């Protein structure tokens, strides 16, 4: 694995020697002859390691070290100087340097120090990869720039403070359980259990027992007493997924529990009490279910105190590139391989796709593309090979892309490109290099994209009264 290394060194002979030392090593070197050039390269590029001399024209090594520490906190810095001392070494190490080398140094010493820093990066990346495989807080897993979804996220803390029942509405794959978990994690019940049950996955004969428990002999094969999920969720939250699938008989008992906070296990006369919060989810319209007689009206009003409606992925198309890039990085880490970028054509294909399975389908599709691609860019042919759906509601659009863009399709792609560029610039506060990194395309290509759609970076930059004076840092 090659590591990108920035070497800030004003002495031409030292630069030449470093290049010779590393010519057979797995390092991609870039050189800066002064501190100002080094800072410019750091702003516009991504480096894995930085090597800097202490005495540099323009901006000294200590200032460059502080700049890297503040803007690229995960990048190790090795400081080299011809005036080495123990006091100097301690000062630079305390300032955040990874290592300290005194001139003159041999090639063996230099490459050994680089290899130690590179190994440190690899170990950190492996730790990050393992951590990323563990689910984090539910709300942090919701990735969206859609104004409607952002508003829902902003409401969750106030919703979570109460014990009011919540129903999360949305199509399959929109992330209903993530939002249900978020309500639990933001509530005062977060230290207790979050217990989840799919009402559609259990047969009607077992759902009552699963919820309320049963006693020995209540029915065939009930050989022992068993607590239900309400008991397991004591003090916490019970999540009823696909609550619209509950049988009418069980709905009546759930209603009694919500009213009285008491229940009886199947086959028992013992009244039990439980202190839990109910959060439900459904892909059905419960009001229509009530009108059709399939869902109790009184239970609907007990559950539907706080309704949350999640939009389908096709209704927030601007989130598709953000989510797709997130999943590319996630699965590249999981499979321990370099993360490929998404070509603009593939992003356009994704944005025009119907996504009947919503975010879950997008995640699955990106996972297959990461596995199947053999290049550093995911191209349209990989998109088509990764598709397992023979016909989708917008298959005609896909076929039109195969045959060449129509005028309407070109307009659609142009609208998407402009929106995508603006979203990246907004997230980067008008920093073009950072926006290009978010978009995962070359900075020059991103400038071209901006020029094509008459977009300027200034409109995304927040006004500031602070001016950085580099001379003051010399």
GULUMTOR-269884 format. One line per 4 residues: number of its first residue (from 0); for each residue x, y, z of C-alpha. Coordinates in nm, 2 decimals. Example, Ala and Ser with C-alpha at 12.3 -4.5 7.8 and 13.67 -1.06 7.14 Angstrom:
BEGIN
0	1.23,-0.45,0.78 ~ 1.37,-0.11,0.71
This chain:
BEGIN
0	0.00,0.00,0.00 ~ 0.14,0.34,-0.11 ~ 0.13,0.63,0.13 ~ 0.12,0.99,0.01
4	0.39,1.20,0.19 ~ 0.44,1.57,0.18 ~ 0.80,1.68,0.25 ~ 0.85,2.05,0.34
8	1.22,2.12,0.30 ~ 1.40,2.43,0.17 ~ 1.74,2.26,0.11 ~ 1.75,2.12,-0.25
12	2.02,1.87,-0.16 ~ 1.82,1.72,0.13 ~ 1.51,1.70,-0.10 ~ 1.72,1.51,-0.35
16	1.86,1.27,-0.09 ~ 1.51,1.20,0.05 ~ 1.39,1.12,-0.30 ~ 1.68,0.88,-0.35
20	1.62,0.72,-0.01 ~ 1.25,0.65,-0.10 ~ 1.28,0.56,-0.46 ~ 1.23,0.19,-0.39
24	0.99,0.24,-0.09 ~ 0.60,0.25,-0.10 ~ 0.58,0.63,-0.07 ~ 0.43,0.88,-0.32
28	0.64,1.20,-0.24 ~ 0.54,1.56,-0.29 ~ 0.78,1.84,-0.21 ~ 0.74,2.20,-0.09
32	1.04,2.44,-0.08 ~ 0.88,2.67,0.18 ~ 0.60,2.67,0.45 ~ 0.35,2.87,0.24
36	0.37,2.62,-0.05 ~ 0.34,2.33,0.20 ~ 0.02,2.49,0.35 ~ -0.13,2.54,0.00
40	-0.06,2.17,-0.09 ~ -0.22,2.06,0.24 ~ -0.53,2.26,0.17 ~ -0.57,2.13,-0.18
44	-0.46,1.76,-0.14 ~ -0.49,1.47,0.10 ~ -0.16,1.33,0.25 ~ -0.10,1.04,0.48
48	0.22,1.17,0.63 ~ 0.40,1.51,0.66 ~ 0.77,1.56,0.70 ~ 0.88,1.91,0.77
52	1.21,2.10,0.84 ~ 1.20,2.33,1.14 ~ 1.35,2.62,0.96 ~ 1.14,2.70,0.65
56	1.10,3.03,0.46 ~ 0.77,3.19,0.49 ~ 0.61,2.97,0.76 ~ 0.83,2.79,1.01
60	0.80,2.42,1.08 ~ 0.63,2.47,1.42 ~ 0.35,2.67,1.26 ~ 0.31,2.41,0.99
64	0.30,2.14,1.26 ~ 0.02,2.34,1.43 ~ -0.17,2.38,1.10 ~ -0.16,2.00,1.04
68	-0.27,1.92,1.39 ~ -0.56,2.16,1.36 ~ -0.68,2.08,1.01 ~ -0.56,1.72,0.96
72	-0.56,1.58,1.31 ~ -0.50,1.22,1.20 ~ -0.19,1.29,0.99 ~ 0.14,1.20,1.16
76	0.41,1.47,1.13 ~ 0.79,1.39,1.14 ~ 1.01,1.70,1.22 ~ 1.37,1.72,1.09
80	1.63,1.98,1.18 ~ 2.00,2.04,1.17 ~ 1.99,2.18,1.52 ~ 1.87,1.88,1.72
84	1.85,1.87,2.09 ~ 1.66,1.69,2.36 ~ 1.48,2.01,2.45 ~ 1.38,2.07,2.09
88	1.26,1.71,2.05 ~ 1.04,1.73,2.36 ~ 0.89,2.06,2.25 ~ 0.79,1.93,1.91
92	0.66,1.60,2.05 ~ 0.45,1.79,2.30 ~ 0.33,2.01,2.01 ~ 0.19,1.70,1.84
96	0.47,1.57,1.63 ~ 0.48,1.19,1.57 ~ 0.87,1.17,1.56 ~ 1.18,1.39,1.55
100	1.50,1.33,1.34 ~ 1.82,1.53,1.36 ~ 2.03,1.61,1.06 ~ 2.24,1.45,0.92
104	2.05,1.13,0.89 ~ 2.10,0.82,0.68 ~ 1.86,0.67,0.44 ~ 1.81,0.37,0.67
108	1.71,0.59,0.96 ~ 1.48,0.81,0.75 ~ 1.29,0.52,0.59 ~ 1.27,0.34,0.92
112	1.10,0.64,1.08 ~ 0.86,0.67,0.78 ~ 0.77,0.30,0.81 ~ 0.69,0.34,1.18
116	0.46,0.63,1.10 ~ 0.30,0.44,0.81 ~ 0.24,0.14,1.04 ~ 0.08,0.37,1.30
120	-0.16,0.49,1.02 ~ -0.25,0.13,0.92 ~ -0.32,0.03,1.28 ~ -0.54,0.33,1.33
124	-0.73,0.26,1.01 ~ -0.78,-0.10,1.12 ~ -0.91,0.02,1.46 ~ -1.14,0.26,1.28
128	-1.26,-0.02,1.04 ~ -1.34,-0.25,1.34 ~ -1.52,0.03,1.52 ~ -1.72,0.12,1.21
132	-1.85,-0.23,1.19 ~ -2.02,-0.18,1.53 ~ -2.35,0.01,1.51 ~ -2.32,0.35,1.66
136	-2.59,0.57,1.80 ~ -2.90,0.54,1.58 ~ -2.94,0.91,1.51 ~ -2.57,0.93,1.39
140	-2.65,0.67,1.13 ~ -2.92,0.89,0.97 ~ -2.74,1.06,0.68 ~ -2.95,1.33,0.51
144	-2.94,1.69,0.38 ~ -3.31,1.68,0.30 ~ -3.49,1.97,0.48 ~ -3.79,1.76,0.57
148	-3.58,1.48,0.72 ~ -3.35,1.73,0.90 ~ -3.66,1.89,1.06 ~ -3.77,1.54,1.18
152	-3.43,1.48,1.33 ~ -3.44,1.82,1.51 ~ -3.77,1.73,1.67 ~ -3.66,1.39,1.81
156	-3.50,1.52,2.13 ~ -3.82,1.70,2.24 ~ -4.03,1.40,2.14 ~ -3.80,1.17,2.33
160	-3.83,1.37,2.66 ~ -4.19,1.25,2.70 ~ -4.34,0.90,2.73 ~ -4.59,0.97,2.46
164	-4.65,0.68,2.22 ~ -4.50,0.73,1.87 ~ -4.58,0.58,1.53 ~ -4.32,0.60,1.26
168	-4.47,0.58,0.91 ~ -4.28,0.50,0.60 ~ -4.22,0.25,0.32 ~ -4.01,-0.06,0.38
172	-3.64,0.03,0.40 ~ -3.68,0.40,0.49 ~ -3.51,0.36,0.83 ~ -3.81,0.34,1.06
176	-3.63,0.13,1.32 ~ -3.34,0.38,1.32 ~ -3.57,0.66,1.42 ~ -3.74,0.44,1.68
180	-3.41,0.36,1.83 ~ -3.32,0.73,1.83 ~ -3.63,0.81,2.03 ~ -3.52,0.55,2.29
184	-3.16,0.66,2.30 ~ -3.25,1.02,2.35 ~ -3.50,0.95,2.62 ~ -3.46,0.90,3.00
188	-3.51,0.53,2.93 ~ -3.19,0.49,2.73 ~ -3.01,0.29,3.01 ~ -3.28,0.03,2.99
192	-3.35,-0.22,2.70 ~ -3.49,-0.14,2.36 ~ -3.69,-0.45,2.26 ~ -3.80,-0.50,1.90
196	-4.06,-0.73,1.76 ~ -4.19,-0.76,1.40 ~ -4.57,-0.81,1.42 ~ -4.57,-0.94,1.07
200	-4.31,-1.21,1.13 ~ -4.51,-1.40,1.40 ~ -4.81,-1.62,1.34 ~ -5.14,-1.50,1.49
204	-5.14,-1.79,1.74 ~ -4.80,-1.68,1.88 ~ -4.80,-1.30,1.88 ~ -5.01,-1.27,2.20
208	-4.78,-1.51,2.39 ~ -4.47,-1.33,2.25 ~ -4.60,-1.00,2.38 ~ -4.76,-1.09,2.71
212	-4.59,-1.42,2.80 ~ -4.76,-1.74,2.91 ~ -4.78,-1.99,3.19 ~ -4.72,-2.36,3.18
216	-5.00,-2.55,3.02 ~ -5.16,-2.25,2.86 ~ -5.14,-2.43,2.52 ~ -4.97,-2.72,2.36
220	-4.59,-2.71,2.40 ~ -4.62,-2.45,2.68 ~ -4.41,-2.67,2.91 ~ -4.28,-2.38,3.13
224	-4.37,-2.03,3.23 ~ -4.23,-1.77,3.00 ~ -4.21,-1.39,3.03 ~ -4.32,-1.19,2.73
228	-4.15,-0.90,2.55 ~ -4.34,-0.65,2.77 ~ -4.16,-0.80,3.07 ~ -3.83,-0.79,2.89
232	-3.87,-0.42,2.81 ~ -3.94,-0.32,3.17 ~ -3.83,0.04,3.22 ~ -3.73,0.07,2.86
236	-3.89,0.08,2.51 ~ -4.09,-0.18,2.32 ~ -4.08,-0.13,1.94 ~ -4.37,-0.28,1.75
240	-4.26,-0.30,1.39 ~ -4.54,-0.34,1.13 ~ -4.80,-0.28,1.40 ~ -5.07,-0.27,1.13
244	-5.04,-0.65,1.11 ~ -5.16,-0.71,1.46 ~ -5.47,-0.93,1.48 ~ -5.78,-0.76,1.61
248	-5.79,-0.99,1.92 ~ -5.43,-0.88,2.02 ~ -5.51,-0.52,1.95 ~ -5.78,-0.53,2.22
252	-5.53,-0.66,2.48 ~ -5.26,-0.41,2.37 ~ -5.52,-0.13,2.41 ~ -5.59,-0.24,2.77
256	-5.23,-0.24,2.85 ~ -5.18,0.11,2.71 ~ -5.48,0.24,2.91 ~ -5.41,0.06,3.24
260	-5.04,-0.04,3.22 ~ -5.14,-0.39,3.32 ~ -5.18,-0.72,3.15 ~ -5.22,-1.10,3.20
264	-4.99,-1.37,3.05 ~ -5.17,-1.62,2.83 ~ -5.34,-1.88,3.05 ~ -5.30,-1.68,3.38
268	-5.53,-1.48,3.60 ~ -5.23,-1.29,3.75 ~ -5.24,-0.92,3.67 ~ -4.89,-0.78,3.60
272	-4.78,-0.42,3.56 ~ -4.51,-0.28,3.34 ~ -4.35,0.06,3.29 ~ -4.25,0.08,2.93
276	-4.28,0.31,2.63 ~ -4.44,0.20,2.31 ~ -4.30,0.30,1.98 ~ -4.46,0.15,1.67
280	-4.39,0.15,1.30 ~ -4.59,0.07,0.99 ~ -4.58,0.09,0.61 ~ -4.96,0.11,0.61
284	-5.19,0.41,0.64 ~ -5.35,0.33,0.98 ~ -5.64,0.58,0.92 ~ -5.74,0.38,0.61
288	-5.70,0.06,0.81 ~ -5.94,0.20,1.07 ~ -6.19,0.29,0.80 ~ -6.17,-0.06,0.66
292	-6.23,-0.21,1.00 ~ -5.89,-0.38,1.02 ~ -5.75,-0.16,1.30 ~ -5.92,-0.05,1.61
296	-5.99,0.32,1.62 ~ -5.94,0.35,2.00 ~ -5.60,0.18,1.97 ~ -5.51,0.41,1.68
300	-5.56,0.72,1.89 ~ -5.37,0.56,2.18 ~ -5.07,0.48,1.96 ~ -5.08,0.78,1.72
304	-5.00,1.05,1.98 ~ -4.68,1.15,1.79 ~ -4.68,1.05,1.42 ~ -4.35,1.07,1.23
308	-4.37,1.03,0.85 ~ -4.05,0.93,0.68 ~ -4.01,1.02,0.31 ~ -3.92,0.76,0.05
312	-3.57,0.78,-0.09 ~ -3.70,0.88,-0.43 ~ -3.86,1.19,-0.26 ~ -3.52,1.30,-0.14
316	-3.30,1.24,-0.44 ~ -3.04,1.49,-0.32 ~ -2.95,1.24,-0.04 ~ -2.87,0.96,-0.29
320	-2.51,1.07,-0.36 ~ -2.44,1.13,0.01 ~ -2.57,0.79,0.11 ~ -2.40,0.61,-0.18
324	-2.06,0.76,-0.10 ~ -2.11,0.67,0.27 ~ -2.19,0.31,0.18 ~ -1.89,0.29,-0.06
328	-1.66,0.40,0.22 ~ -1.82,0.17,0.47 ~ -1.80,-0.15,0.25 ~ -1.45,-0.07,0.12
332	-1.34,-0.06,0.49 ~ -1.53,-0.38,0.57 ~ -1.38,-0.56,0.27 ~ -1.03,-0.41,0.34
336	-0.99,-0.26,0.00 ~ -0.94,0.09,-0.15 ~ -1.26,0.29,-0.17 ~ -1.36,0.34,-0.54
340	-1.53,0.66,-0.65 ~ -1.87,0.68,-0.82 ~ -1.85,0.81,-1.18 ~ -2.09,1.10,-1.26
344	-2.28,0.86,-1.49 ~ -2.35,0.62,-1.21 ~ -2.46,0.90,-0.98 ~ -2.70,1.01,-1.25
348	-2.83,0.65,-1.29 ~ -2.88,0.62,-0.91 ~ -3.06,0.95,-0.90 ~ -3.31,0.84,-1.17
352	-3.37,0.50,-1.02 ~ -3.70,0.44,-0.85 ~ -3.56,0.26,-0.54 ~ -3.87,0.06,-0.43
356	-3.66,-0.08,-0.14 ~ -3.54,0.27,-0.04 ~ -3.22,0.31,0.16 ~ -3.20,-0.07,0.23
360	-3.20,-0.14,-0.14 ~ -2.94,0.14,-0.21 ~ -2.71,-0.01,0.06 ~ -2.74,-0.35,-0.09
364	-2.68,-0.23,-0.45 ~ -2.37,-0.03,-0.34 ~ -2.23,-0.33,-0.15 ~ -2.26,-0.54,-0.47
368	-2.09,-0.27,-0.68 ~ -1.80,-0.24,-0.44 ~ -1.75,-0.62,-0.45 ~ -1.78,-0.63,-0.83
372	-1.56,-0.33,-0.93 ~ -1.20,-0.39,-1.02 ~ -1.11,-0.03,-1.08 ~ -1.08,0.28,-0.87
376	-1.40,0.42,-1.03 ~ -1.74,0.25,-1.04 ~ -1.87,0.28,-1.39 ~ -2.21,0.23,-1.55
380	-2.13,-0.12,-1.67 ~ -2.08,-0.22,-1.30 ~ -2.41,-0.06,-1.21 ~ -2.60,-0.27,-1.47
384	-2.42,-0.59,-1.38 ~ -2.50,-0.53,-1.01 ~ -2.88,-0.50,-1.07 ~ -3.08,-0.80,-0.97
388	-3.41,-0.64,-1.06 ~ -3.53,-0.74,-1.41 ~ -3.78,-0.46,-1.44 ~ -3.83,-0.15,-1.22
392	-4.09,0.12,-1.25 ~ -3.84,0.34,-1.43 ~ -3.68,0.07,-1.65 ~ -3.77,0.27,-1.96
396	-3.54,0.55,-1.82 ~ -3.26,0.30,-1.78 ~ -3.31,0.18,-2.14 ~ -3.31,0.54,-2.26
400	-2.97,0.59,-2.10 ~ -2.84,0.28,-2.28 ~ -2.95,0.43,-2.61 ~ -2.82,0.78,-2.54
404	-2.95,1.07,-2.34 ~ -3.27,1.23,-2.46 ~ -3.31,1.61,-2.43 ~ -3.53,1.57,-2.12
408	-3.27,1.33,-1.96 ~ -3.00,1.58,-2.02 ~ -3.20,1.85,-1.84 ~ -3.26,1.61,-1.55
412	-2.88,1.53,-1.52 ~ -2.80,1.90,-1.54 ~ -3.04,1.98,-1.26 ~ -2.89,1.71,-1.05
416	-2.53,1.81,-1.12 ~ -2.60,2.17,-1.02 ~ -2.78,2.06,-0.70 ~ -2.51,1.81,-0.62
420	-2.23,2.07,-0.66 ~ -2.42,2.32,-0.45 ~ -2.48,2.06,-0.17 ~ -2.10,1.97,-0.17
424	-2.01,2.34,-0.15 ~ -2.26,2.41,0.13 ~ -2.12,2.12,0.34 ~ -1.76,2.25,0.27
428	-1.85,2.61,0.35 ~ -1.74,2.73,0.01 ~ -1.40,2.55,0.02 ~ -1.37,2.42,-0.34
432	-1.10,2.16,-0.26 ~ -1.30,2.02,0.03 ~ -1.62,2.02,-0.18 ~ -1.43,1.82,-0.45
436	-1.31,1.58,-0.19 ~ -1.68,1.53,-0.07 ~ -1.79,1.48,-0.43 ~ -1.49,1.24,-0.47
440	-1.39,1.40,-0.80 ~ -1.08,1.58,-0.91 ~ -1.07,1.95,-0.81 ~ -1.02,2.06,-1.17
444	-1.33,1.86,-1.28 ~ -1.52,2.02,-0.99 ~ -1.42,2.37,-1.10 ~ -1.55,2.27,-1.45
448	-1.88,2.16,-1.30 ~ -1.91,2.49,-1.11 ~ -1.83,2.69,-1.43 ~ -2.08,2.49,-1.64
452	-2.36,2.57,-1.40 ~ -2.25,2.93,-1.32 ~ -2.19,2.85,-0.95 ~ -1.95,3.05,-0.74
456	-1.79,2.94,-0.42 ~ -1.84,3.29,-0.25 ~ -2.21,3.24,-0.21 ~ -2.15,2.94,0.02
460	-1.88,3.11,0.24 ~ -1.99,3.24,0.58 ~ -1.88,3.60,0.64 ~ -1.59,3.63,0.88
464	-1.41,3.92,1.05 ~ -1.10,3.71,1.12 ~ -0.80,3.75,0.89 ~ -0.51,3.50,0.91
468	-0.18,3.68,0.90 ~ 0.09,3.43,0.80 ~ 0.37,3.68,0.87 ~ 0.26,3.69,1.24
472	0.33,3.32,1.26 ~ 0.68,3.34,1.12
